[in-house]
Amino acid sequence: MKVVRPVVLSSAKSGSTRVSSSKMPTVSESDSIDRVLERAFAPLHKLALGVAVGLTVALLVFAITVFHVLANPVAIPLALLSQYYYGYETSWRGAFIGLWWGFVSGFAAGWFLAFMRNFAVATWLLFVRAKASLAQTRDFLDHI
């Protein structure tokens, strides 16, 4: 947001100055406010968020499986992922199967998250705009 500064205009006389301060935002300032609000409420790109979350989950499942193959800890029963990921097992082959299923499930979760966020923001903006529009026309009948 820009700061509104008073404009000093000099007249023909060398000693007199006139200060003009405007309290209303100018056209360029309202344009910048609109741009800031558009960026703040911009919809998320569903494909991009899906790929980002999918890659993160895939690499996480792969890394945890490789750690379990190499270190063989008994504290976490990682084989329970086979209930969700078809063909998964705690082995090198299962690490790559987990990589695939981790990407698929992460992509679906990220895409759905972006979709729901976009829907919620659009619905909220619809109600806010409708409320503002109704507030502007609230005294309509008083002018008839």
N, C-alpha and C positions, 0 to 999 in steps of 0.2 A: 504494500500500500504506500502511496506517495504522501509526503507531508505537504500540506497546503501552506505556502509561505505568502505573506503579503507582498503585493507588487508595489514598488515605489516608482511613481511617475514624476518626472521633472517637468515644470512648466517653463514658460519663457523667462520668468524671473529666476535669477540664479539662487536665491535663498529659499524659495518655497518648494516644498515637496508635498505630494498628496499620497496617502497610503490607502490602498484599496484591498480590503481582505474579503475573500469570498468564502462563505461557509458551505456552499453547495459544491459537491464534487464535479469536476469537469468531465467532459466526454472521455478523455483519455484515462482518467482515474477510474471511471465506472467500467471502462473496457478492461482495465487491468484487474479490477475486482471480479468481473465476470470470468476472466481467464483463470484466476486463482480458484474460484469456486468450481469451474469446470474440471480443473485438474484434481481438486479435492474429492469430487464425486464422480470421477471418471470410472467407467465400468472396467472390471478386471478382464484381462484376456484369458478366456477359458482354456484354450489350447496351451498357452505358455505356462499357466499355473499347473495344468495337468502334467505337462512334461517335467516341470521342475520338481513337483512333489513325487512323481513317478520315479525319476532318477534318484532322488534322495532315498526313498523307501527301498528301491532295488539295491542300491549300493549298501545301505544299512543291513538288509537281510543277507546279502552276499558276504559282507565283512563279518557279521556275527556267526554265520555258518562256517566260514573259513577259520575263525578263531576257535570254534568248537571242534572242528576237525583236527586242528593242530594242538590245542591245549587240552582238549577232552575234559572240560569241567563238568561236574555232576550237579551243580547247584540249580541250573536252569534247564528244564526239560524242553529243549528246542524241537524235539521230534513232534511236539503237539502242533507245530505249524503244518504238518501233513494233513491235519483236519480241515485246514482252509486252502492250502495250496496243493492241488492234485499232483502227485508224483514226487513231492518233496520228501527228502530224507537228509539226515545229518551226514553228508558225504560230499566229495568234490562234485559229483554229478548233481546232487541235491542243491549245492550252492548255486549252480547255474540255473537250475529249475526255479529256485527261490529268487534269483535275479530277475527272471522273466515275470513270475507271478507278482513279485514286489513292484515291478514297474506297472503292470496291468492294474493292480489294486490301488497303487499310489496315484496313477493317472486318473482313474475313476473318482477317487476321493478329491483330488485337486480340482478336477473339472466341475464336480458337483458343488464343491465349496465356492468356487468362483461364480457359478450359476446362481446359487442361493444368495450370495452377497449382492450380486447385481440386481437380482429380483427384489431383495429387501430395500436396497437404496432407491431403486426406481419407484417402488410402492410408497416409500416414505416421502420422496420428492413430489409424487403425485398428490399426496394428502397435504403437504405443506403449500404447494402451489394452489390447490383448490381452496384451502383455508385463507390464503392471502387474497385470492380473487373474490371470495365471498366477503371478506373484510372491507375491500374497496367498494363494493356495491351494497353495503349494509344499509346505508341511508338513501338508497335510490328512491324510495317512495316519498321521502320528505321533500324532494325537488319537483314533484308533480303538481 
